Amino acid sequence: MKKILPFIFLLFIVSSCKSKKVAPNKKKQTRTVKVNTTNKPTKAAESIVKYAQTFNGTRYKYGGTTKKGMDCSGLIFTSYKKYDINLPRTTSGLKSTGDWVDLKEVNVGDLVFFATKKNSRSVNHVGIVTRVRTGNVEFIHASSSKGVMTSSLAEKYWYFSFVQARRVL
């Protein structure tokens, strides 16, 4: 019996060492976005995007419209207002402003809308297209976790959250 007890103990330790967790894949998963890259952005759109980019790194603040803090719709409202284009202040107001644009025809300065809440297709986030190139659309927005930043529609999260694009210029 004394010889069997250590053997059982050793067997128990060896069998319980198996890891049941699967290591997460740290690589960002991307998707290809089909876009028409022949459309040239207008000077007004380029100016608006350039101004929006001055807010890069600004912390997120619900309802904010300044360098002290900004939310997603505040970024759009402030960037367009600088060039005397008055838009609604909220994402829900913006989602029906301007003309609907197919993602394949999106251009710099267009607005892109997302549904980021789990199990919902209701628009609650917005950004401004900053760059369009083959297979990718980049946009600036105010992330609640990282503040004002540029992201890509090729990223899995944004690709699956995308709802619509609208042109206001």
Z-matrix of the N, CA and C atoms (Angstrom, degrees):
N
C 1 1.454
C 2 1.527 1 111.00
N 3 1.355 2 117.36 1 -38.24
C 4 1.458 3 120.48 2 -179.93
C 5 1.521 4 111.30 3 -65.01
N 6 1.335 5 118.47 4 -29.42
C 7 1.454 6 121.70 5 179.89
C 8 1.531 7 111.62 6 -79.49
N 9 1.289 8 117.12 7 -29.16
C 10 1.461 9 121.58 8 -177.83
C 11 1.531 10 111.31 9 -76.96
N 12 1.311 11 118.71 10 -35.45
C 13 1.459 12 123.05 11 -178.16
C 14 1.532 13 112.35 12 -59.00
N 15 1.343 14 120.53 13 -49.92
C 16 1.474 15 119.13 14 176.85
C 17 1.533 16 112.39 15 -61.98
N 18 1.332 17 117.66 16 -35.21
C 19 1.452 18 121.75 17 179.26
C 20 1.538 19 110.57 18 -64.47
N 21 1.315 20 117.05 19 -43.26
C 22 1.471 21 121.81 20 178.16
C 23 1.528 22 110.14 21 -65.32
N 24 1.306 23 116.64 22 -41.24
C 25 1.461 24 121.77 23 178.20
C 26 1.535 25 110.52 24 -61.50
N 27 1.322 26 117.50 25 -45.63
C 28 1.459 27 123.13 26 178.77
C 29 1.530 28 110.41 27 -63.41
N 30 1.299 29 117.35 28 -42.18
C 31 1.457 30 122.49 29 178.24
C 32 1.533 31 110.48 30 -62.64
N 33 1.305 32 117.78 31 -40.83
C 34 1.464 33 122.69 32 178.08
C 35 1.526 34 110.85 33 -62.18
N 36 1.320 35 118.24 34 -45.01
C 37 1.470 36 122.56 35 -179.18
C 38 1.523 37 111.04 36 -64.53
N 39 1.295 38 117.45 37 -46.24
C 40 1.462 39 121.61 38 -178.68
C 41 1.527 40 111.21 39 -63.80
N 42 1.311 41 117.72 40 -41.30
C 43 1.468 42 120.17 41 -178.06
C 44 1.519 43 112.74 42 -74.09
N 45 1.321 44 118.98 43 -21.51
C 46 1.465 45 120.53 44 -178.49
C 47 1.523 46 112.69 45 -93.15
N 48 1.303 47 119.59 46 2.79
C 49 1.458 48 122.65 47 -178.17
C 50 1.517 49 114.00 48 -85.76
N 51 1.304 50 118.39 49 -3.59
C 52 1.453 51 120.17 50 -179.32
C 53 1.525 52 109.80 51 -71.40
N 54 1.317 53 115.59 52 131.87
C 55 1.451 54 120.91 53 177.15
C 56 1.518 55 109.05 54 -82.36
N 57 1.301 56 116.37 55 132.36
C 58 1.457 57 120.10 56 -179.45
C 59 1.518 58 111.74 57 -98.54
N 60 1.345 59 117.04 58 -13.91
C 61 1.448 60 120.09 59 179.65
C 62 1.515 61 110.17 60 -84.42
N 63 1.326 62 115.26 61 143.31
C 64 1.450 63 120.97 62 175.28
C 65 1.518 64 106.59 63 -97.25
N 66 1.309 65 117.21 64 130.99
C 67 1.464 66 121.16 65 -179.55
C 68 1.520 67 109.38 66 -64.69
N 69 1.348 68 117.19 67 132.05
C 70 1.459 69 119.29 68 -179.65
C 71 1.527 70 111.22 69 -70.21
N 72 1.313 71 115.44 70 148.82
C 73 1.453 72 121.44 71 177.36
C 74 1.527 73 107.61 72 -82.80
N 75 1.322 74 117.29 73 113.55
C 76 1.466 75 121.96 74 -175.86
C 77 1.528 76 112.87 75 -76.68
N 78 1.327 77 117.05 76 -17.60
C 79 1.453 78 121.11 77 -178.84
C 80 1.532 79 109.45 78 -68.94
N 81 1.349 80 116.56 79 133.88
C 82 1.458 81 120.42 80 177.88
C 83 1.513 82 109.20 81 -68.79
N 84 1.297 83 116.50 82 130.35
C 85 1.445 84 120.34 83 177.50
C 86 1.515 85 108.27 84 -85.85
N 87 1.327 86 116.58 85 134.03
C 88 1.454 87 120.79 86 -177.03
C 89 1.511 88 111.30 87 -124.23
N 90 1.305 89 115.12 88 160.63
C 91 1.457 90 123.49 89 177.99
C 92 1.526 91 107.70 90 -127.19
N 93 1.326 92 116.25 91 157.20
C 94 1.458 93 120.52 92 176.01
C 95 1.517 94 108.70 93 -94.58
N 96 1.328 95 115.43 94 132.00
C 97 1.454 96 122.00 95 179.02
C 98 1.519 97 107.26 96 -108.99
N 99 1.331 98 117.29 97 122.53
C 100 1.465 99 120.41 98 179.57
C 101 1.522 100 109.17 99 -81.78
N 102 1.348 101 115.16 100 120.79
C 103 1.460 102 120.37 101 -179.83
C 104 1.520 103 110.69 102 -137.90
N 105 1.312 104 114.83 103 155.01
C 106 1.453 105 122.43 104 175.23
C 107 1.528 106 107.04 105 -89.43
N 108 1.308 107 118.11 106 114.43
C 109 1.468 108 121.24 107 -176.03
C 110 1.520 109 112.98 108 -97.07
N 111 1.328 110 118.13 109 8.22
C 112 1.461 111 120.46 110 -177.80
C 113 1.530 112 112.52 111 -85.89
N 114 1.325 113 118.19 112 -18.58
C 115 1.467 114 120.97 113 179.59
C 116 1.524 115 110.17 114 -73.30
N 117 1.322 116 115.88 115 126.97
C 118 1.463 117 120.95 116 178.43
C 119 1.524 118 109.11 117 -89.44
N 120 1.351 119 117.78 118 137.50
C 121 1.463 120 119.80 119 178.39
C 122 1.533 121 111.10 120 -71.66
N 123 1.321 122 115.81 121 151.05
C 124 1.458 123 120.32 122 177.53
C 125 1.530 124 109.30 123 -75.96
N 126 1.326 125 115.64 124 161.30
C 127 1.478 126 121.05 125 177.98
C 128 1.522 127 109.81 126 -62.09
N 129 1.343 128 116.54 127 -39.08
C 130 1.467 129 120.76 128 179.90
C 131 1.529 130 110.25 129 -62.23
N 132 1.321 131 116.98 130 -43.88
C 133 1.464 132 121.49 131 -179.89
C 134 1.527 133 110.13 132 -63.24
N 135 1.317 134 116.87 133 -43.85
C 136 1.468 135 120.65 134 179.22
C 137 1.527 136 111.07 135 -62.23
N 138 1.331 137 117.11 136 -40.29
C 139 1.468 138 121.30 137 178.96
C 140 1.527 139 111.34 138 -64.90
N 141 1.317 140 116.57 139 -43.64
C 142 1.474 141 121.62 140 179.64
C 143 1.524 142 110.07 141 -62.24
N 144 1.316 143 117.18 142 -45.01
C 145 1.465 144 121.43 143 179.89
C 146 1.523 145 110.23 144 -63.73
N 147 1.328 146 116.62 145 -43.33
C 148 1.469 147 120.62 146 179.95
C 149 1.527 148 110.35 147 -60.67
N 150 1.334 149 116.83 148 -41.86
C 151 1.466 150 119.94 149 178.14
C 152 1.532 151 111.22 150 -66.69
N 153 1.315 152 116.45 151 -41.83
C 154 1.477 153 120.24 152 178.41
C 155 1.523 154 110.05 153 -59.22
N 156 1.316 155 117.41 154 -37.13
C 157 1.465 156 121.39 155 -178.56
C 158 1.529 157 112.97 156 -68.70
N 159 1.326 158 117.64 157 -16.60
C 160 1.472 159 119.78 158 176.03
C 161 1.530 160 110.65 159 -69.00
N 162 1.326 161 116.78 160 -16.77
C 163 1.467 162 121.37 161 178.94
C 164 1.532 163 112.25 162 -90.38
N 165 1.327 164 117.84 163 -0.52
C 166 1.470 165 121.57 164 179.83
C 167 1.521 166 110.40 165 -50.57
N 168 1.312 167 116.97 166 130.20
C 169 1.458 168 121.95 167 179.97
C 170 1.522 169 114.37 168 89.86
N 171 1.328 170 117.80 169 -9.33
C 172 1.467 171 121.17 170 177.31
C 173 1.519 172 108.93 171 -64.10
N 174 1.317 173 116.58 172 134.06
C 175 1.463 174 120.34 173 -177.98
C 176 1.524 175 110.88 174 -67.25
N 177 1.318 176 115.70 175 157.24
C 178 1.457 177 122.01 176 178.66
C 179 1.519 178 109.78 177 -78.38
N 180 1.315 179 116.09 178 134.48
C 181 1.458 180 121.66 179 173.05
C 182 1.520 181 107.16 180 -145.79
N 183 1.325 182 116.01 181 120.94
C 184 1.455 183 120.55 182 -179.81
C 185 1.526 184 109.71 183 -58.14
N 186 1.331 185 116.99 184 125.83
C 187 1.459 186 122.01 185 179.76
C 188 1.521 187 113.73 186 82.83
N 189 1.317 188 117.84 187 -1.29
C 190 1.463 189 121.51 188 -176.14
C 191 1.516 190 113.76 189 -77.23
N 192 1.349 191 115.10 190 147.78
C 193 1.467 192 121.01 191 178.72
C 194 1.533 193 111.50 192 -137.82
N 195 1.332 194 117.90 193 17.85
C 196 1.463 195 120.93 194 -177.40
C 197 1.527 196 111.08 195 -129.37
N 198 1.332 197 115.88 196 177.47
C 199 1.475 198 121.16 197 177.77
C 200 1.528 199 111.68 198 -65.78
N 201 1.319 200 117.75 199 -17.47
C 202 1.469 201 120.85 200 177.94
C 203 1.523 202 111.40 201 -73.62
N 204 1.320 203 117.14 202 -23.40
C 205 1.457 204 122.20 203 179.95
C 206 1.516 205 110.66 204 172.41
N 207 1.323 206 115.94 205 144.66
C 208 1.453 207 119.89 206 -174.60
C 209 1.528 208 110.50 207 -150.80
N 210 1.333 209 115.97 208 145.59
C 211 1.465 210 119.59 209 171.55
C 212 1.528 211 108.27 210 -106.81
N 213 1.326 212 116.82 211 177.28
C 214 1.473 213 120.41 212 -172.05
C 215 1.533 214 112.56 213 -62.19
N 216 1.312 215 117.72 214 -47.34
C 217 1.456 216 119.49 215 -179.06
C 218 1.532 217 111.32 216 -73.18
N 219 1.324 218 116.94 217 -27.33
C 220 1.465 219 121.07 218 175.25
C 221 1.516 220 111.40 219 -64.18
N 222 1.330 221 116.78 220 -36.66
C 223 1.464 222 121.45 221 177.10
C 224 1.523 223 110.40 222 -63.12
N 225 1.312 224 117.40 223 -44.05
C 226 1.470 225 121.81 224 179.95
C 227 1.530 226 109.76 225 -66.89
N 228 1.321 227 116.26 226 -49.27
C 229 1.461 228 122.46 227 -179.07
C 230 1.533 229 110.76 228 -55.82
N 231 1.335 230 117.50 229 -49.49
C 232 1.463 231 123.29 230 -177.51
C 233 1.525 232 111.84 231 -67.57
N 234 1.322 233 117.05 232 -42.28
C 235 1.468 234 121.33 233 -177.39
C 236 1.521 235 111.98 234 -65.63
N 237 1.318 236 117.34 235 -42.17
C 238 1.457 237 120.61 236 179.71
C 239 1.533 238 111.49 237 -76.73
N 240 1.329 239 117.04 238 -34.79
C 241 1.470 240 120.70 239 -179.61
C 242 1.524 241 111.40 240 -62.61
N 243 1.317 242 117.35 241 -34.43
C 244 1.474 243 122.72 242 178.34
C 245 1.524 244 110.36 243 -54.95
N 246 1.329 245 117.30 244 -30.07
C 247 1.462 246 122.23 245 -179.13
C 248 1.534 247 111.61 246 -109.06
N 249 1.344 248 114.81 247 29.67
C 250 1.470 249 123.56 248 174.95
C 251 1.528 250 114.19 249 57.86
N 252 1.318 251 116.06 250 34.60
C 253 1.460 252 120.95 251 174.06
C 254 1.525 253 106.43 252 -112.59
N 255 1.315 254 115.28 253 110.32
C 256 1.458 255 120.51 254 -176.91
C 257 1.528 256 110.56 255 -88.26
N 258 1.319 257 115.29 256 121.82
C 259 1.456 258 122.55 257 178.72
C 260 1.522 259 109.11 258 -123.29
N 261 1.329 260 117.55 259 160.38
C 262 1.466 261 119.61 260 175.25
C 263 1.530 262 110.86 261 -59.52
N 264 1.314 263 117.18 262 151.56
C 265 1.457 264 122.23 263 -176.67
C 266 1.528 265 113.30 264 -80.96
N 267 1.321 266 118.29 265 -21.66
C 268 1.467 267 120.40 266 -174.54
C 269 1.535 268 112.17 267 -107.90
N 270 1.311 269 115.46 268 157.99
C 271 1.458 270 120.73 269 177.08
C 272 1.524 271 110.50 270 -62.13
N 273 1.320 272 117.59 271 -39.69
C 274 1.468 273 119.89 272 -179.88
C 275 1.532 274 111.01 273 -65.22
N 276 1.322 275 117.68 274 -32.01
C 277 1.462 276 120.76 275 175.53
C 278 1.517 277 112.14 276 -74.38
N 279 1.309 278 116.53 277 -36.73
C 280 1.466 279 121.51 278 -178.86
C 281 1.521 280 113.27 279 -70.62
N 282 1.333 281 116.97 280 -30.70
C 283 1.471 282 120.07 281 -172.71
C 284 1.529 283 114.08 282 -65.55
N 285 1.322 284 117.44 283 -12.45
C 286 1.467 285 119.99 284 177.33
C 287 1.529 286 111.80 285 -119.18
N 288 1.337 287 116.98 286 11.60
C 289 1.462 288 122.15 287 179.48
C 290 1.526 289 109.56 288 -91.30
N 291 1.319 290 116.81 289 143.90
C 292 1.462 291 120.70 290 178.44
C 293 1.513 292 112.21 291 76.41
N 294 1.327 293 115.17 292 -161.98
C 295 1.461 294 121.41 293 -176.64
C 296 1.517 295 110.77 294 -110.04
N 297 1.341 296 115.60 295 140.04
C 298 1.457 297 121.42 296 175.80
C 299 1.524 298 108.56 297 -63.63
N 300 1.344 299 116.85 298 138.42
C 301 1.457 300 122.17 299 179.43
C 302 1.526 301 108.69 300 -127.98
N 303 1.323 302 116.17 301 134.38
C 304 1.459 303 120.41 302 174.97
C 305 1.523 304 108.16 303 -65.30
N 306 1.305 305 117.16 304 141.94
C 307 1.466 306 121.66 305 -178.69
C 308 1.527 307 111.61 306 -56.33
N 309 1.323 308 117.36 307 -31.35
C 310 1.473 309 120.94 308 179.19
C 311 1.523 310 111.89 309 -66.86
N 312 1.331 311 117.19 310 -22.18
C 313 1.465 312 121.82 311 -176.94
C 314 1.531 313 113.21 312 -107.40
N 315 1.322 314 117.89 313 8.12
C 316 1.453 315 121.54 314 -177.00
C 317 1.535 316 110.23 315 -62.78
N 318 1.351 317 115.51 316 148.30
C 319 1.458 318 120.91 317 -177.69
C 320 1.523 319 109.48 318 -138.74
N 321 1.321 320 115.88 319 167.85
C 322 1.463 321 122.02 320 178.32
C 323 1.528 322 109.06 321 -56.38
N 324 1.335 323 116.57 322 133.87
C 325 1.460 324 121.89 323 -179.69
C 326 1.516 325 114.07 324 95.56
N 327 1.326 326 117.76 325 -14.76
C 328 1.466 327 120.70 326 176.99
C 329 1.529 328 109.40 327 -71.98
N 330 1.319 329 115.77 328 156.22
C 331 1.458 330 121.08 329 178.20
C 332 1.527 331 109.35 330 -97.05
N 333 1.325 332 115.63 331 138.63
C 334 1.469 333 120.79 332 175.89
C 335 1.529 334 107.97 333 -117.48
N 336 1.325 335 115.70 334 136.42
C 337 1.456 336 122.03 335 -174.37
C 338 1.524 337 110.51 336 -117.51
N 339 1.339 338 114.65 337 145.80
C 340 1.455 339 121.00 338 -175.08
C 341 1.525 340 111.34 339 -135.32
N 342 1.321 341 115.31 340 154.03
C 343 1.463 342 123.39 341 171.32
C 344 1.523 343 105.48 342 -113.67
N 345 1.328 344 116.47 343 104.96
C 346 1.465 345 119.90 344 -173.81
C 347 1.522 346 113.90 345 -103.05
N 348 1.318 347 116.83 346 -5.43
C 349 1.468 348 119.02 347 178.07
C 350 1.519 349 109.59 348 -80.86
N 351 1.309 350 115.59 349 141.23
C 352 1.463 351 121.48 350 -178.37
C 353 1.530 352 110.91 351 -60.12
N 354 1.317 353 116.25 352 136.41
C 355 1.464 354 123.75 353 177.72
C 356 1.526 355 113.64 354 58.41
N 357 1.345 356 116.73 355 34.74
C 358 1.455 357 120.24 356 179.35
C 359 1.523 358 109.57 357 -140.45
N 360 1.322 359 116.88 358 143.44
C 361 1.466 360 121.68 359 173.61
C 362 1.518 361 109.66 360 -111.91
N 363 1.309 362 116.71 361 17.69
C 364 1.456 363 122.04 362 178.71
C 365 1.536 364 109.78 363 -83.27
N 366 1.322 365 116.53 364 126.90
C 367 1.466 366 122.21 365 -177.28
C 368 1.524 367 110.64 366 -62.39
N 369 1.339 368 116.24 367 129.40
C 370 1.461 369 120.54 368 177.10
C 371 1.534 370 112.63 369 -143.10
N 372 1.352 371 117.56 370 9.43
C 373 1.461 372 120.70 371 -178.89
C 374 1.526 373 109.24 372 -149.48
N 375 1.336 374 116.41 373 146.71
C 376 1.464 375 121.09 374 -176.74
C 377 1.530 376 110.22 375 -143.46
N 378 1.325 377 115.41 376 151.24
C 379 1.458 378 121.71 377 176.62
C 380 1.520 379 110.03 378 -146.27
N 381 1.336 380 116.56 379 170.87
C 382 1.466 381 122.77 380 178.25
C 383 1.527 382 108.26 381 -111.23
N 384 1.325 383 116.90 382 130.36
C 385 1.464 384 120.93 383 177.82
C 386 1.530 385 108.47 384 -65.87
N 387 1.347 386 115.76 385 127.47
C 388 1.463 387 121.07 386 -179.23
C 389 1.523 388 112.74 387 -107.94
N 390 1.320 389 116.03 388 -26.03
C 391 1.461 390 119.57 389 -176.51
C 392 1.525 391 109.70 390 -156.26
N 393 1.333 392 115.74 391 137.59
C 394 1.452 393 121.51 392 177.69
C 395 1.523 394 107.48 393 -125.62
N 396 1.308 395 115.86 394 122.59
C 397 1.466 396 120.63 395 174.67
C 398 1.522 397 108.39 396 -142.33
N 399 1.295 398 116.15 397 166.32
C 400 1.453 399 120.89 398 -176.05
C 401 1.525 400 111.37 399 -52.72
N 402 1.326 401 115.88 400 122.08
C 403 1.457 402 121.96 401 177.27
C 404 1.514 403 115.14 402 79.14
N 405 1.328 404 117.93 403 6.23
C 406 1.460 405 118.24 404 -175.92
C 407 1.529 406 112.01 405 -156.24
N 408 1.318 407 115.40 406 141.45
C 409 1.457 408 122.98 407 172.72
C 410 1.530 409 106.48 408 -127.95
N 411 1.330 410 116.58 409 123.36
C 412 1.462 411 120.98 410 177.98
C 413 1.521 412 108.82 411 -103.61
N 414 1.322 413 115.92 412 147.54
C 415 1.464 414 120.55 413 -178.19
C 416 1.523 415 109.68 414 -145.65
N 417 1.327 416 115.22 415 150.83
C 418 1.459 417 120.85 416 176.48
C 419 1.524 418 107.72 417 -102.63
N 420 1.309 419 115.56 418 140.74
C 421 1.467 420 120.97 419 -177.58
C 422 1.519 421 108.79 420 -157.52
N 423 1.314 422 116.62 421 170.30
C 424 1.464 423 121.92 422 176.59
C 425 1.521 424 108.20 423 -105.98
N 426 1.310 425 115.37 424 105.17
C 427 1.462 426 122.00 425 179.14
C 428 1.523 427 108.87 426 -81.36
N 429 1.321 428 117.07 427 136.91
C 430 1.469 429 119.89 428 -179.37
C 431 1.527 430 111.41 429 -66.97
N 432 1.325 431 117.75 430 -21.24
C 433 1.465 432 119.88 431 -179.43
C 434 1.528 433 113.21 432 -97.13
N 435 1.335 434 118.29 433 -29.45
C 436 1.470 435 120.11 434 -174.88
C 437 1.518 436 114.29 435 -124.27
N 438 1.319 437 118.33 436 2.98
C 439 1.458 438 120.46 437 -179.96
C 440 1.523 439 111.96 438 77.84
N 441 1.332 440 116.05 439 -158.83
C 442 1.461 441 120.85 440 -177.39
C 443 1.525 442 109.36 441 -72.54
N 444 1.319 443 114.62 442 125.92
C 445 1.465 444 120.70 443 -176.08
C 446 1.520 445 110.30 444 -156.02
N 447 1.332 446 115.78 445 166.81
C 448 1.453 447 121.04 446 176.16
C 449 1.525 448 108.35 447 -104.84
N 450 1.325 449 115.79 448 133.94
C 451 1.461 450 122.03 449 178.76
C 452 1.516 451 109.01 450 -128.77
N 453 1.324 452 115.90 451 178.20
C 454 1.454 453 121.52 452 -176.89
C 455 1.527 454 110.99 453 -127.69
N 456 1.321 455 115.54 454 141.12
C 457 1.463 456 120.02 455 175.70
C 458 1.523 457 111.36 456 -69.46
N 459 1.327 458 117.01 457 -13.69
C 460 1.461 459 120.46 458 177.99
C 461 1.529 460 111.31 459 -75.77
N 462 1.343 461 117.69 460 -16.39
C 463 1.462 462 120.52 461 176.69
C 464 1.526 463 107.96 462 -70.70
N 465 1.315 464 114.97 463 136.79
C 466 1.465 465 121.06 464 -175.14
C 467 1.530 466 112.21 465 -52.49
N 468 1.321 467 117.83 466 -45.11
C 469 1.458 468 121.61 467 -177.64
C 470 1.533 469 111.20 468 -58.33
N 471 1.323 470 117.18 469 -49.82
C 472 1.462 471 121.41 470 -176.99
C 473 1.528 472 111.11 471 -73.49
N 474 1.316 473 117.10 472 -35.03
C 475 1.460 474 121.71 473 179.55
C 476 1.530 475 110.25 474 -58.78
N 477 1.323 476 116.73 475 -46.34
C 478 1.467 477 120.57 476 -177.81
C 479 1.529 478 112.88 477 -81.68
N 480 1.333 479 117.94 478 -16.84
C 481 1.467 480 121.26 479 178.33
C 482 1.524 481 112.40 480 -88.87
N 483 1.327 482 117.44 481 -15.77
C 484 1.468 483 121.94 482 -176.04
C 485 1.527 484 111.09 483 -59.95
N 486 1.354 485 115.84 484 136.00
C 487 1.460 486 121.40 485 179.16
C 488 1.527 487 110.98 486 -117.48
N 489 1.333 488 117.52 487 -50.21
C 490 1.458 489 120.25 488 -176.86
C 491 1.526 490 112.00 489 -160.64
N 492 1.328 491 115.21 490 165.29
C 493 1.468 492 122.24 491 172.75
C 494 1.517 493 107.67 492 -125.18
N 495 1.344 494 116.28 493 145.97
C 496 1.457 495 120.77 494 179.84
C 497 1.524 496 109.69 495 -136.22
N 498 1.311 497 116.35 496 144.69
C 499 1.466 498 122.56 497 178.11
C 500 1.519 499 108.50 498 -107.91
N 501 1.338 500 115.59 499 123.88
C 502 1.464 501 120.64 500 -179.25
C 503 1.529 502 111.98 501 -111.11
N 504 1.307 503 117.97 502 -6.70
C 505 1.479 504 121.34 503 178.06
C 506 1.511 505 111.29 504 -98.84
